[in-house]
Amino acid sequence: MAGAAAAGAKRALLCILARVRVTKPSTLELVSILFHSLNLIIIIMLYLIGLGLGDAKDITVKGLEVIKQCSRVYLEAYTSILTVGKEALEEFYGKELILADRETVEQEADTILKGAHQCDVAFLVVGDPFGATTHSDLVLRAVKLGVPYRVIHNASILNAVGCCGLQLYNFGEVVSVVFWTDTWKPESFYDKIAKNRRNGMHTLCLLDIKVKEQSLENLMK
């Protein structure tokens, strides 16, 4: 990614120099124009990167390149469970990962976006960033703060479920089945499954996981 960015910057500079009819620019001239054109060539942003469904090697080439260039890399650690540990990812990516639990993402998102104007920040999600669990709120916060963002997609359970031999076109509404508490026992998932059944559609059920206990306030969301 760094090499590609440098090549792109060089091409941009040569175009600028051509406009002002400068040929065979010296190193000093290149450095001077690069200094004044840096804002137009390099865009600092937030990256939402899908990790796929397998191990560390399931990340896309583009996603891996971006991770290596980012100053901070967060690993979303509450909606899905990876088949490998955080240490395996760090070793393969060559980057230290910051675990981001539900509270961090939903209640303290500003800590992730902090400084994203000055350095690239990556937010890693198992599967696809906008697959089973969307992170649209983080994107909306970034837009509100004027932080550019980019999404790098990957495989998710929404398309991988086709390995069961069922046609993706024949799936109805996706259903989440959450853990019950003593005072909160939602049954809406049953009605959705029944509706899909009546319409002759398959149902993909996403089962809740207990990575970290959630507050009642977050559960109600």
C-alpha positions, 0 to 999 in steps of 0.5 A: 500500500505504501509503495502504491501510494508513493507511485501514485504521488509521483505520478501526480507530481509529474502531472503537476510539473508537466502543467508548469512546463518543467521537465526532468525535475530535480529532487529538490523540486520534487520534494518542494511540490510534494510538501505543498501537495501532500493534502491532495495526495494522502487521505487519512481515514477510518477503515472498516475491514472484514476478516472473513470466516476462517483463520488469519489468512482469510483477510483480503490482500487489500485489507492486509495492506491497509492494516499494515499502514494503519497507526491503530488497529481495533479488533471488534470482539463481541459479535462473532468468535474467530477460530484463531486467537488475537495473538495469531492475528497479530503475528500474521498482520504484523500489527498490535491489535486493540480489543474493542468490546461492545461497550467500547464500540457502542458507548465509547466510539469516539475513542476509536475515531479520536485522532483519525484525522491525523493517522489511519485507523482500522476497525476489524470485523469478523466476516463482513463489516456490514454483514450479520451485524452492521456498524453503521453507527460508527460510520455515521459518527465518522461522517459527523466528525468529518472523518473519511471512511472506507469499507473493505468487504469479505465473506460473511455467513450471509453468503457462506450459508449457501454451502448447505446446499440451500439457494440464497435467493430462497432465504427470508428475513434473518433472525437473531436468537438472543440469550434470555434473562430472568426479566427479558425473554423476547419471542419475536424471533419465533414469529419471523421464523413462522412467517418465513415458513409460511412464505416457503422461505429458509431462515438463517438464525444467528445465535447470541454469544456471551463474550462479555456480559451486556448491560440491560440498557445495551440488550434493549438496543 
